[in-house]
Amino acid sequence: MARPIQFFLALTSPWTYLATPRVRALAAEHRVPLQFRPYDILSVFQRNGIKAVGDRPVPVQQNRLNELRRWRAHLGIELNLQPKHFPVNPTLSGKMLVSALAGPGDAPEFAWRVMRACWAEERDISDEATLSAIAADCGFDGAELLAAVQRGDADSGFAKNTEDAIAGNVFGAPTFLFDGELYWGQDRIEFLRRAVEAAA
């Protein structure tokens, strides 16, 4: 079996949103398993002394918006640079993805639609009703998926992903681990592609 790409992600990250279609296509093209690993990015930021977007210096924030604008144009993808519901807590959506990955529906599509909801559709992805509706559109029982998270069913999986992220020196999203190498950022997908092709 081909070695997997571990995809450490935060569904609230615009860079993860930009990366997801391309890394899914890369994995499908080369028949490499793509393991979605939603994790607690806020605790990882805190652990590594990384500031949240709104707390970063103004020039850094301005450059972030410029880079998002450039990548939006380059990729031809719909993206609101400053969406109505951002920043937004990523924990509920991340845990729902953990539960979705163990369920009968299309978990990768759920992840994608949650990101689109934030970055293209001006929807609040910390809202339970919004996430339940998206889950239902992806073949899940949205109410049950939410209830599973509320029962704590996803806590251990979310914590394990976070522990593995820390152990693997993951510090942001998206991050890809493949064949012992770390690739941070949607702009490193070409290097990831080369590694996947070399390992084939």
Backbone as JSON Lines, residues from 0, in Angstrom:
{"i":0,"aa":"M","n":[0.84,-1.2,0.0],"ca":[0.0,0.0,0.0],"c":[0.88,1.25,0.0]}
{"i":1,"aa":"A","n":[0.48,2.25,-0.76],"ca":[1.25,3.48,-0.86],"c":[1.29,4.19,0.49]}
{"i":2,"aa":"R","n":[2.4,4.87,0.74],"ca":[2.52,5.65,1.96],"c":[1.52,6.8,1.93]}
{"i":3,"aa":"P","n":[0.89,7.11,3.06],"ca":[-0.14,8.14,3.06],"c":[0.45,9.54,3.17]}
{"i":4,"aa":"I","n":[-0.35,10.5,2.75],"ca":[-0.11,11.91,3.07],"c":[-0.95,12.22,4.3]}
{"i":5,"aa":"Q","n":[-0.3,12.65,5.36],"ca":[-1.04,13.1,6.54],"c":[-1.3,14.6,6.38]}
{"i":6,"aa":"F","n":[-2.55,14.95,6.43],"ca":[-3.01,16.31,6.14],"c":[-3.5,16.94,7.45]}
{"i":7,"aa":"F","n":[-2.63,17.7,8.09],"ca":[-3.0,18.4,9.32],"c":[-3.64,19.73,8.95]}
{"i":8,"aa":"L","n":[-4.88,19.91,9.38],"ca":[-5.65,21.04,8.88],"c":[-6.49,21.68,9.96]}
{"i":9,"aa":"A","n":[-6.84,22.94,9.7],"ca":[-7.83,23.67,10.48],"c":[-8.86,24.18,9.49]}
{"i":10,"aa":"L","n":[-10.12,23.87,9.72],"ca":[-11.16,24.22,8.76],"c":[-11.42,25.72,8.7]}
{"i":11,"aa":"T","n":[-10.85,26.47,9.63],"ca":[-11.0,27.92,9.63],"c":[-9.87,28.63,8.89]}
{"i":12,"aa":"S","n":[-8.93,27.88,8.36],"ca":[-7.76,28.46,7.71],"c":[-8.01,28.71,6.22]}
{"i":13,"aa":"P","n":[-7.8,29.95,5.75],"ca":[-7.96,30.2,4.31],"c":[-6.92,29.47,3.48]}
{"i":14,"aa":"W","n":[-5.75,29.27,4.06],"ca":[-4.69,28.57,3.34],"c":[-5.04,27.09,3.17]}
{"i":15,"aa":"T","n":[-5.69,26.52,4.17],"ca":[-6.18,25.15,4.04],"c":[-7.26,25.08,2.97]}
{"i":16,"aa":"Y","n":[-8.12,26.07,2.94],"ca":[-9.16,26.15,1.91],"c":[-8.54,26.18,0.52]}
{"i":17,"aa":"L","n":[-7.49,26.97,0.35],"ca":[-6.83,27.05,-0.95],"c":[-6.12,25.75,-1.31]}
{"i":18,"aa":"A","n":[-5.64,25.04,-0.31],"ca":[-4.85,23.83,-0.56],"c":[-5.7,22.6,-0.85]}
{"i":19,"aa":"T","n":[-6.86,22.52,-0.26],"ca":[-7.6,21.26,-0.24],"c":[-7.93,20.68,-1.61]}
{"i":20,"aa":"P","n":[-8.45,21.45,-2.56],"ca":[-8.74,20.83,-3.87],"c":[-7.5,20.26,-4.53]}
{"i":21,"aa":"R","n":[-6.37,20.94,-4.37],"ca":[-5.15,20.49,-5.05],"c":[-4.53,19.27,-4.38]}
{"i":22,"aa":"V","n":[-4.56,19.22,-3.06],"ca":[-3.97,18.04,-2.42],"c":[-4.88,16.83,-2.6]}
{"i":23,"aa":"R","n":[-6.18,17.04,-2.65],"ca":[-7.08,15.92,-2.94],"c":[-6.83,15.39,-4.36]}
{"i":24,"aa":"A","n":[-6.64,16.3,-5.3],"ca":[-6.37,15.89,-6.68],"c":[-5.03,15.16,-6.78]}
{"i":25,"aa":"L","n":[-4.03,15.66,-6.07],"ca":[-2.71,15.03,-6.07],"c":[-2.81,13.6,-5.53]}
{"i":26,"aa":"A","n":[-3.49,13.44,-4.42],"ca":[-3.62,12.11,-3.82],"c":[-4.38,11.16,-4.74]}
{"i":27,"aa":"A","n":[-5.44,11.67,-5.37],"ca":[-6.23,10.82,-6.27],"c":[-5.42,10.44,-7.51]}
{"i":28,"aa":"E","n":[-4.68,11.4,-8.05],"ca":[-3.89,11.14,-9.26],"c":[-2.86,10.05,-9.03]}
{"i":29,"aa":"H","n":[-2.23,10.06,-7.87],"ca":[-1.15,9.11,-7.59],"c":[-1.61,7.95,-6.7]}
{"i":30,"aa":"R","n":[-2.9,7.89,-6.44],"ca":[-3.48,6.81,-5.64],"c":[-2.77,6.66,-4.3]}
{"i":31,"aa":"V","n":[-2.59,7.8,-3.67],"ca":[-1.96,7.86,-2.35],"c":[-3.04,8.17,-1.32]}
{"i":32,"aa":"P","n":[-3.11,7.41,-0.23],"ca":[-4.1,7.73,0.81],"c":[-3.87,9.13,1.37]}
{"i":33,"aa":"L","n":[-4.95,9.86,1.56],"ca":[-4.89,11.2,2.14],"c":[-5.62,11.14,3.48]}
{"i":34,"aa":"Q","n":[-4.86,11.3,4.55],"ca":[-5.42,11.19,5.9],"c":[-5.68,12.58,6.46]}
{"i":35,"aa":"F","n":[-6.96,12.91,6.61],"ca":[-7.34,14.2,7.18],"c":[-7.11,14.15,8.69]}
{"i":36,"aa":"R","n":[-6.35,15.13,9.23],"ca":[-6.01,15.16,10.65],"c":[-6.35,16.54,11.23]}
{"i":37,"aa":"P","n":[-7.63,16.82,11.47],"ca":[-7.99,18.09,12.11],"c":[-7.42,18.12,13.53]}
{"i":38,"aa":"Y","n":[-6.87,19.26,13.92],"ca":[-6.21,19.35,15.22],"c":[-6.43,20.72,15.84]}
{"i":39,"aa":"D","n":[-6.02,20.85,17.1],"ca":[-6.23,22.08,17.86],"c":[-5.13,23.08,17.52]}
{"i":40,"aa":"I","n":[-5.35,23.82,16.46],"ca":[-4.32,24.74,15.98],"c":[-4.07,25.87,16.97]}
{"i":41,"aa":"L","n":[-5.08,26.27,17.72],"ca":[-4.9,27.38,18.66],"c":[-3.94,26.99,19.78]}
{"i":42,"aa":"S","n":[-4.05,25.77,20.27],"ca":[-3.12,25.35,21.33],"c":[-1.71,25.17,20.77]}
{"i":43,"aa":"V","n":[-1.61,24.74,19.52],"ca":[-0.29,24.61,18.89],"c":[0.33,25.98,18.67]}
{"i":44,"aa":"F","n":[-0.48,26.96,18.25],"ca":[0.01,28.34,18.15],"c":[0.57,28.79,19.5]}
{"i":45,"aa":"Q","n":[-0.22,28.6,20.54],"ca":[0.18,29.05,21.87],"c":[1.47,28.36,22.31]}
{"i":46,"aa":"R","n":[1.56,27.1,22.06],"ca":[2.74,26.32,22.45],"c":[4.0,26.85,21.77]}
{"i":47,"aa":"N","n":[3.85,27.31,20.53],"ca":[5.01,27.75,19.74],"c":[5.19,29.27,19.7]}
{"i":48,"aa":"G","n":[4.39,29.98,20.48],"ca":[4.53,31.43,20.53],"c":[4.08,32.14,19.27]}
{"i":49,"aa":"I","n":[3.16,31.51,18.54],"ca":[2.64,32.1,17.3],"c":[1.36,32.87,17.62]}
{"i":50,"aa":"K","n":[1.29,34.11,17.18],"ca":[0.12,34.94,17.47],"c":[-1.02,34.64,16.5]}
{"i":51,"aa":"A","n":[-2.24,34.77,17.0],"ca":[-3.41,34.69,16.13],"c":[-3.37,35.83,15.13]}
{"i":52,"aa":"V","n":[-4.08,35.68,14.03],"ca":[-4.01,36.65,12.93],"c":[-4.22,38.08,13.42]}
{"i":53,"aa":"G","n":[-5.25,38.3,14.22],"ca":[-5.58,39.65,14.66],"c":[-4.58,40.27,15.6]}
{"i":54,"aa":"D","n":[-3.68,39.46,16.15],"ca":[-2.67,39.96,17.09],"c":[-1.31,40.16,16.44]}
{"i":55,"aa":"R","n":[-1.22,39.88,15.15],"ca":[0.06,40.02,14.46],"c":[0.29,41.48,14.06]}
{"i":56,"aa":"P","n":[1.54,41.88,13.82],"ca":[1.81,43.26,13.42],"c":[1.03,43.64,12.17]}
{"i":57,"aa":"V","n":[0.67,44.91,12.08],"ca":[-0.16,45.38,10.96],"c":[0.47,45.06,9.61]}
{"i":58,"aa":"P","n":[1.78,45.27,9.4],"ca":[2.35,44.91,8.09],"c":[2.18,43.44,7.75]}
{"i":59,"aa":"V","n":[2.26,42.57,8.76],"ca":[2.08,41.14,8.52],"c":[0.63,40.85,8.12]}
{"i":60,"aa":"Q","n":[-0.31,41.5,8.79],"ca":[-1.72,41.32,8.45],"c":[-2.01,41.83,7.03]}
{"i":61,"aa":"Q","n":[-1.43,42.96,6.68],"ca":[-1.65,43.5,5.34],"c":[-1.06,42.59,4.27]}
{"i":62,"aa":"N","n":[0.12,42.06,4.54],"ca":[0.73,41.15,3.57],"c":[-0.09,39.88,3.42]}
{"i":63,"aa":"R","n":[-0.66,39.39,4.51],"ca":[-1.52,38.21,4.45],"c":[-2.68,38.45,3.48]}
{"i":64,"aa":"L","n":[-3.32,39.6,3.58],"ca":[-4.44,39.9,2.69],"c":[-3.97,40.01,1.24]}
{"i":65,"aa":"N","n":[-2.8,40.6,1.03],"ca":[-2.25,40.69,-0.33],"c":[-1.97,39.31,-0.91]}
{"i":66,"aa":"E","n":[-1.39,38.44,-0.07],"ca":[-1.09,37.09,-0.54],"c":[-2.37,36.31,-0.84]}
{"i":67,"aa":"L","n":[-3.38,36.45,0.0],"ca":[-4.65,35.78,-0.27],"c":[-5.27,36.28,-1.57]}
{"i":68,"aa":"R","n":[-5.19,37.57,-1.8],"ca":[-5.74,38.14,-3.04],"c":[-5.0,37.58,-4.25]}
{"i":69,"aa":"R","n":[-3.68,37.51,-4.16],"ca":[-2.89,37.0,-5.29],"c":[-3.2,35.53,-5.56]}
{"i":70,"aa":"W","n":[-3.26,34.74,-4.5],"ca":[-3.54,33.31,-4.68],"c":[-4.96,33.07,-5.15]}
{"i":71,"aa":"R","n":[-5.89,33.88,-4.7],"ca":[-7.27,33.78,-5.19],"c":[-7.31,33.95,-6.69]}
{"i":72,"aa":"A","n":[-6.6,34.95,-7.18],"ca":[-6.57,35.19,-8.63],"c":[-5.81,34.08,-9.35]}
{"i":73,"aa":"H","n":[-4.71,33.66,-8.79],"ca":[-3.88,32.63,-9.44],"c":[-4.62,31.31,-9.58]}
{"i":74,"aa":"L","n":[-5.35,30.94,-8.54],"ca":[-6.06,29.66,-8.55],"c":[-7.46,29.75,-9.12]}
{"i":75,"aa":"G","n":[-7.96,30.98,-9.29],"ca":[-9.32,31.15,-9.8],"c":[-10.37,30.59,-8.86]}
{"i":76,"aa":"I","n":[-10.17,30.81,-7.57],"ca":[-11.07,30.25,-6.56],"c":[-11.83,31.37,-5.87]}
{"i":77,"aa":"E","n":[-13.07,31.11,-5.53],"ca":[-13.88,32.1,-4.83],"c":[-13.4,32.22,-3.39]}
{"i":78,"aa":"L","n":[-13.13,33.44,-2.96],"ca":[-12.59,33.65,-1.62],"c":[-12.88,35.07,-1.16]}
{"i":79,"aa":"N","n":[-13.57,35.19,-0.04],"ca":[-13.77,36.49,0.6],"c":[-12.54,36.77,1.47]}
{"i":80,"aa":"L","n":[-11.87,37.86,1.21],"ca":[-10.64,38.14,1.94],"c":[-10.9,38.38,3.42]}
{"i":81,"aa":"Q","n":[-12.01,39.02,3.73],"ca":[-12.35,39.31,5.12],"c":[-13.8,38.88,5.37]}
{"i":82,"aa":"P","n":[-14.02,37.59,5.52],"ca":[-15.39,37.09,5.66],"c":[-16.07,37.59,6.93]}
{"i":83,"aa":"K","n":[-17.37,37.6,6.86],"ca":[-18.18,38.12,7.96],"c":[-17.93,37.36,9.26]}
{"i":84,"aa":"H","n":[-17.79,36.04,9.16],"ca":[-17.65,35.21,10.35],"c":[-16.21,34.7,10.48]}
{"i":85,"aa":"F","n":[-15.29,35.63,10.66],"ca":[-13.89,35.29,10.89],"c":[-13.25,36.43,11.65]}
{"i":86,"aa":"P","n":[-12.45,36.15,12.69],"ca":[-12.06,34.81,13.13],"c":[-13.21,34.06,13.8]}
{"i":87,"aa":"V","n":[-13.08,32.75,13.78],"ca":[-14.12,31.88,14.33],"c":[-13.43,30.69,15.0]}
{"i":88,"aa":"N","n":[-13.99,30.24,16.1],"ca":[-13.37,29.13,16.83],"c":[-13.41,27.86,15.99]}
{"i":89,"aa":"P","n":[-12.28,27.18,15.83],"ca":[-12.23,26.0,14.96],"c":[-12.55,24.67,15.64]}
{"i":90,"aa":"T","n":[-12.81,24.69,16.94],"ca":[-12.89,23.42,17.68],"c":[-14.08,22.57,17.27]}
{"i":91,"aa":"L","n":[-15.27,23.15,17.21],"ca":[-16.46,22.36,16.9],"c":[-16.37,21.75,15.51]}
{"i":92,"aa":"S","n":[-15.99,22.55,14.52],"ca":[-15.9,22.02,13.16],"c":[-14.82,20.95,13.07]}
{"i":93,"aa":"G","n":[-13.71,21.14,13.77],"ca":[-12.65,20.14,13.75],"c":[-13.09,18.83,14.36]}
{"i":94,"aa":"K","n":[-13.8,18.9,15.47],"ca":[-14.27,17.67,16.12],"c":[-15.36,17.0,15.29]}
{"i":95,"aa":"M","n":[-16.2,17.8,14.63],"ca":[-17.2,17.19,13.77],"c":[-16.54,16.45,12.61]}
{"i":96,"aa":"L","n":[-15.43,16.98,12.11],"ca":[-14.71,16.27,11.05],"c":[-14.11,14.97,11.59]}
{"i":97,"aa":"V","n":[-13.59,14.99,12.8],"ca":[-13.1,13.75,13.41],"c":[-14.2,12.7,13.43]}
{"i":98,"aa":"S","n":[-15.39,13.09,13.87],"ca":[-16.51,12.16,13.9],"c":[-16.92,11.74,12.5]}
{"i":99,"aa":"A","n":[-16.9,12.68,11.56],"ca":[-17.3,12.38,10.19],"c":[-16.36,11.34,9.56]}
{"i":100,"aa":"L","n":[-15.09,11.42,9.89],"ca":[-14.12,10.49,9.32],"c":[-14.39,9.04,9.74]}
{"i":101,"aa":"A","n":[-15.12,8.88,10.83],"ca":[-15.48,7.54,11.3],"c":[-16.89,7.14,10.88]}
{"i":102,"aa":"G","n":[-17.55,8.01,10.12],"ca":[-18.95,7.79,9.77],"c":[-19.15,7.31,8.35]}
{"i":103,"aa":"P","n":[-20.42,7.22,7.93],"ca":[-20.75,6.62,6.64],"c":[-20.77,7.6,5.47]}
{"i":104,"aa":"G","n":[-20.68,8.89,5.74],"ca":[-20.79,9.88,4.67],"c":[-19.44,10.22,4.06]}
{"i":105,"aa":"D","n":[-19.42,11.32,3.33],"ca":[-18.23,11.78,2.61],"c":[-17.5,12.82,3.46]}
{"i":106,"aa":"A","n":[-16.58,12.38,4.3],"ca":[-15.9,13.28,5.22],"c":[-15.03,14.32,4.51]}
{"i":107,"aa":"P","n":[-14.26,13.96,3.47],"ca":[-13.49,14.99,2.77],"c":[-14.39,16.07,2.16]}
{"i":108,"aa":"E","n":[-15.54,15.67,1.65],"ca":[-16.47,16.66,1.09],"c":[-17.05,17.53,2.2]}
{"i":109,"aa":"F","n":[-17.31,16.95,3.35],"ca":[-17.77,17.73,4.5],"c":[-16.73,18.79,4.85]}
{"i":110,"aa":"A","n":[-15.47,18.39,4.92],"ca":[-14.4,19.35,5.23],"c":[-14.38,20.49,4.23]}
{"i":111,"aa":"W","n":[-14.47,20.14,2.96],"ca":[-14.43,21.15,1.91],"c":[-15.62,22.1,2.01]}
{"i":112,"aa":"R","n":[-16.79,21.56,2.23],"ca":[-17.99,22.42,2.28],"c":[-18.0,23.32,3.51]}
{"i":113,"aa":"V","n":[-17.43,22.84,4.6],"ca":[-17.32,23.7,5.78],"c":[-16.39,24.88,5.47]}
{"i":114,"aa":"M","n":[-15.28,24.61,4.83],"ca":[-14.36,25.7,4.48],"c":[-15.01,26.67,3.5]}
{"i":115,"aa":"R","n":[-15.71,26.14,2.51],"ca":[-16.41,27.02,1.56],"c":[-17.45,27.87,2.27]}
{"i":116,"aa":"A","n":[-18.12,27.29,3.25],"ca":[-19.14,28.03,3.98],"c":[-18.54,29.28,4.62]}
{"i":117,"aa":"C","n":[-17.33,29.14,5.16],"ca":[-16.66,30.29,5.79],"c":[-16.12,31.26,4.76]}
{"i":118,"aa":"W","n":[-15.37,30.73,3.79],"ca":[-14.56,31.58,2.92],"c":[-15.23,32.0,1.62]}
{"i":119,"aa":"A","n":[-16.36,31.41,1.29],"ca":[-17.04,31.8,0.05],"c":[-18.52,32.1,0.23]}
{"i":120,"aa":"E","n":[-19.11,31.66,1.34],"ca":[-20.57,31.75,1.48],"c":[-21.03,32.59,2.66]}
{"i":121,"aa":"E","n":[-20.1,33.19,3.4],"ca":[-20.44,34.07,4.53],"c":[-21.32,33.37,5.58]}
{"i":122,"aa":"R","n":[-21.01,32.11,5.86],"ca":[-21.74,31.36,6.88],"c":[-20.86,31.15,8.11]}
{"i":123,"aa":"D","n":[-21.5,31.01,9.25],"ca":[-20.79,30.88,10.52],"c":[-20.52,29.4,10.8]}
{"i":124,"aa":"I","n":[-19.27,28.98,10.69],"ca":[-18.96,27.56,10.86],"c":[-18.66,27.2,12.32]}
{"i":125,"aa":"S","n":[-18.99,28.09,13.23],"ca":[-19.03,27.7,14.64],"c":[-20.47,27.46,15.08]}
{"i":126,"aa":"D","n":[-21.41,27.64,14.16],"ca":[-22.83,27.49,14.45],"c":[-23.26,26.03,14.26]}
{"i":127,"aa":"E","n":[-23.89,25.47,15.27],"ca":[-24.27,24.06,15.23],"c":[-25.22,23.74,14.08]}
{"i":128,"aa":"A","n":[-26.2,24.61,13.86],"ca":[-27.18,24.35,12.8],"c":[-26.52,24.38,11.43]}
{"i":129,"aa":"T","n":[-25.58,25.29,11.24],"ca":[-24.86,25.38,9.96],"c":[-24.07,24.1,9.71]}
{"i":130,"aa":"L","n":[-23.34,23.64,10.7],"ca":[-22.53,22.44,10.53],"c":[-23.39,21.19,10.35]}
{"i":131,"aa":"S","n":[-24.49,21.12,11.06],"ca":[-25.4,19.97,10.91],"c":[-25.98,19.92,9.51]}
{"i":132,"aa":"A","n":[-26.33,21.09,8.97],"ca":[-26.89,21.14,7.62],"c":[-25.86,20.71,6.58]}
{"i":133,"aa":"I","n":[-24.63,21.18,6.74],"ca":[-23.57,20.78,5.81],"c":[-23.33,19.27,5.9]}
{"i":134,"aa":"A","n":[-23.32,18.75,7.11],"ca":[-23.12,17.31,7.29],"c":[-24.22,16.51,6.59]}
{"i":135,"aa":"A","n":[-25.45,16.98,6.71],"ca":[-26.57,16.28,6.07],"c":[-26.41,16.27,4.56]}
{"i":136,"aa":"D","n":[-25.89,17.36,4.01],"ca":[-25.67,17.44,2.56],"c":[-24.57,16.48,2.09]}
{"i":137,"aa":"C","n":[-23.76,16.0,3.03],"ca":[-22.64,15.11,2.69],"c":[-22.9,13.66,3.08]}
{"i":138,"aa":"G","n":[-24.16,13.34,3.33],"ca":[-24.52,11.96,3.58],"c":[-24.51,11.51,5.03]}
{"i":139,"aa":"F","n":[-24.41,12.46,5.95],"ca":[-24.43,12.13,7.37],"c":[-25.79,12.48,7.98]}
{"i":140,"aa":"D","n":[-26.05,11.92,9.13],"ca":[-27.12,12.4,9.99],"c":[-26.53,13.56,10.77]}
{"i":141,"aa":"G","n":[-26.83,14.77,10.34],"ca":[-26.19,15.94,10.92],"c":[-26.42,16.08,12.41]}
{"i":142,"aa":"A","n":[-27.64,15.8,12.86],"ca":[-27.94,15.91,14.28],"c":[-27.15,14.88,15.09]}
{"i":143,"aa":"E","n":[-27.02,13.68,14.56],"ca":[-26.28,12.64,15.27],"c":[-24.78,12.95,15.29]}
{"i":144,"aa":"L","n":[-24.27,13.49,14.19],"ca":[-22.85,13.85,14.16],"c":[-22.55,14.91,15.22]}
{"i":145,"aa":"L","n":[-23.44,15.89,15.32],"ca":[-23.29,16.93,16.33],"c":[-23.42,16.34,17.73]}
{"i":146,"aa":"A","n":[-24.38,15.45,17.92],"ca":[-24.58,14.83,19.23],"c":[-23.36,14.03,19.64]}
{"i":147,"aa":"A","n":[-22.73,13.36,18.68],"ca":[-21.53,12.59,18.98],"c":[-20.42,13.49,19.53]}
{"i":148,"aa":"V","n":[-20.29,14.66,18.93],"ca":[-19.28,15.62,19.42],"c":[-19.65,16.1,20.81]}
{"i":149,"aa":"Q","n":[-20.92,16.4,21.02],"ca":[-21.37,16.88,22.32],"c":[-21.19,15.82,23.41]}
{"i":150,"aa":"R","n":[-21.28,14.55,23.04],"ca":[-21.04,13.46,24.0],"c":[-19.56,13.29,24.31]}
{"i":151,"aa":"G","n":[-18.71,13.9,23.51],"ca":[-17.27,13.76,23.71],"c":[-16.64,12.66,22.89]}
{"i":152,"aa":"D","n":[-17.42,12.09,21.95],"ca":[-16.91,10.96,21.17],"c":[-15.68,11.31,20.34]}
{"i":153,"aa":"A","n":[-15.55,12.58,19.96],"ca":[-14.43,12.99,19.1],"c":[-13.24,13.53,19.88]}
{"i":154,"aa":"D","n":[-13.39,13.65,21.18],"ca":[-12.35,14.31,21.97],"c":[-11.0,13.6,21.87]}
{"i":155,"aa":"S","n":[-11.02,12.28,21.99],"ca":[-9.74,11.55,21.98],"c":[-9.08,11.61,20.61]}
{"i":156,"aa":"G","n":[-9.86,11.54,19.54],"ca":[-9.3,11.63,18.2],"c":[-8.71,13.0,17.91]}
{"i":157,"aa":"F","n":[-9.41,14.04,18.35],"ca":[-8.94,15.41,18.17],"c":[-7.66,15.62,18.97]}
{"i":158,"aa":"A","n":[-7.64,15.11,20.2],"ca":[-6.45,15.23,21.04],"c":[-5.27,14.45,20.45]}
{"i":159,"aa":"K","n":[-5.55,13.26,19.93],"ca":[-4.47,12.45,19.32],"c":[-3.88,13.16,18.12]}
{"i":160,"aa":"N","n":[-4.73,13.75,17.28],"ca":[-4.22,14.51,16.14],"c":[-3.34,15.66,16.59]}
{"i":161,"aa":"T","n":[-3.76,16.32,17.67],"ca":[-2.98,17.45,18.19],"c":[-1.65,16.98,18.75]}
{"i":162,"aa":"E","n":[-1.67,15.87,19.49],"ca":[-0.42,15.31,20.02],"c":[0.52,14.91,18.89]}
{"i":163,"aa":"D","n":[-0.03,14.3,17.85],"ca":[0.8,13.89,16.72],"c":[1.34,15.1,15.96]}
{"i":164,"aa":"A","n":[0.53,16.15,15.89],"ca":[1.0,17.38,15.24],"c":[2.19,17.95,16.0]}
{"i":165,"aa":"I","n":[2.08,18.01,17.31],"ca":[3.18,18.53,18.13],"c":[4.42,17.65,17.98]}
{"i":166,"aa":"A","n":[4.22,16.34,18.03],"ca":[5.35,15.41,17.9],"c":[6.02,15.52,16.53]}
{"i":167,"aa":"G","n":[5.23,15.87,15.51],"ca":[5.76,15.98,14.16],"c":[6.24,17.37,13.79]}
{"i":168,"aa":"N","n":[6.3,18.28,14.79],"ca":[6.75,19.66,14.59],"c":[5.82,20.46,13.69]}
{"i":169,"aa":"V","n":[4.56,20.08,13.65],"ca":[3.56,20.86,12.92],"c":[3.3,22.14,13.71]}
{"i":170,"aa":"F","n":[3.24,23.28,13.01],"ca":[3.02,24.55,13.7],"c":[1.99,25.43,13.01]}
{"i":171,"aa":"G","n":[1.42,24.98,11.91],"ca":[0.43,25.79,11.2],"c":[-0.4,24.9,10.29]}
{"i":172,"aa":"A","n":[-1.26,25.55,9.54],"ca":[-2.14,24.8,8.63],"c":[-2.25,25.53,7.29]}
{"i":173,"aa":"P","n":[-2.23,24.76,6.22],"ca":[-2.14,23.31,6.18],"c":[-0.69,22.82,6.31]}
{"i":174,"aa":"T","n":[-0.55,21.65,6.88],"ca":[0.74,20.98,6.92],"c":[0.56,19.55,6.42]}
{"i":175,"aa":"F","n":[1.5,19.12,5.6],"ca":[1.47,17.77,5.05],"c":[2.71,17.03,5.52]}
{"i":176,"aa":"L","n":[2.51,15.84,6.05],"ca":[3.63,14.96,6.4],"c":[3.61,13.79,5.44]}
{"i":177,"aa":"F","n":[4.75,13.58,4.78],"ca":[4.85,12.47,3.83],"c":[6.26,11.93,3.84]}
{"i":178,"aa":"D","n":[6.37,10.64,4.06],"ca":[7.66,9.95,3.97],"c":[8.72,10.63,4.85]}
{"i":179,"aa":"G","n":[8.3,11.04,6.05],"ca":[9.24,11.61,7.0],"c":[9.55,13.08,6.81]}
{"i":180,"aa":"E","n":[8.94,13.72,5.83],"ca":[9.19,15.13,5.56],"c":[7.94,15.96,5.86]}
{"i":181,"aa":"L","n":[8.16,17.19,6.31],"ca":[7.07,18.12,6.6],"c":[7.02,19.19,5.51]}
{"i":182,"aa":"Y","n":[5.81,19.44,5.02],"ca":[5.57,20.48,4.01],"c":[4.5,21.4,4.58]}
{"i":183,"aa":"W","n":[4.91,22.63,4.91],"ca":[3.97,23.58,5.52],"c":[3.51,24.6,4.47]}
{"i":184,"aa":"G","n":[2.21,24.72,4.34],"ca":[1.65,25.77,3.5],"c":[1.16,25.27,2.16]}
{"i":185,"aa":"Q","n":[0.12,25.93,1.67],"ca":[-0.46,25.53,0.38],"c":[0.49,25.82,-0.77]}
{"i":186,"aa":"D","n":[1.48,26.67,-0.56],"ca":[2.44,26.97,-1.61],"c":[3.58,25.95,-1.66]}
{"i":187,"aa":"R","n":[3.52,24.92,-0.81],"ca":[4.53,23.84,-0.86],"c":[3.98,22.58,-1.52]}
{"i":188,"aa":"I","n":[2.8,22.65,-2.08],"ca":[2.21,21.44,-2.66],"c":[3.03,20.91,-3.83]}
{"i":189,"aa":"E","n":[3.68,21.78,-4.58],"ca":[4.5,21.31,-5.69],"c":[5.67,20.46,-5.18]}
{"i":190,"aa":"F","n":[6.25,20.86,-4.05],"ca":[7.33,20.05,-3.47],"c":[6.78,18.72,-2.96]}
{"i":191,"aa":"L","n":[5.58,18.75,-2.41],"ca":[4.93,17.51,-1.98],"c":[4.69,16.61,-3.18]}
{"i":192,"aa":"R","n":[4.25,17.19,-4.27],"ca":[4.02,16.41,-5.49],"c":[5.3,15.7,-5.93]}
{"i":193,"aa":"R","n":[6.4,16.42,-5.93],"ca":[7.67,15.82,-6.35],"c":[8.05,14.65,-5.44]}
{"i":194,"aa":"A","n":[7.8,14.81,-4.15],"ca":[8.12,13.73,-3.21],"c":[7.24,12.51,-3.45]}
{"i":195,"aa":"V","n":[5.96,12.74,-3.7],"ca":[5.04,11.64,-3.97],"c":[5.45,10.91,-5.24]}
{"i":196,"aa":"E","n":[5.81,11.67,-6.27],"ca":[6.21,11.05,-7.54],"c":[7.52,10.28,-7.39]}
{"i":197,"aa":"A","n":[8.43,10.8,-6.59],"ca":[9.71,10.11,-6.39],"c":[9.54,8.81,-5.61]}
{"i":198,"aa":"A","n":[8.5,8.78,-4.77],"ca":[8.27,7.59,-3.94],"c":[7.46,6.52,-4.66]}
{"i":199,"aa":"A","n":[6.93,6.87,-5.83],"ca":[6.04,5.93,-6.54],"c":[6.83,4.72,-7.05]}
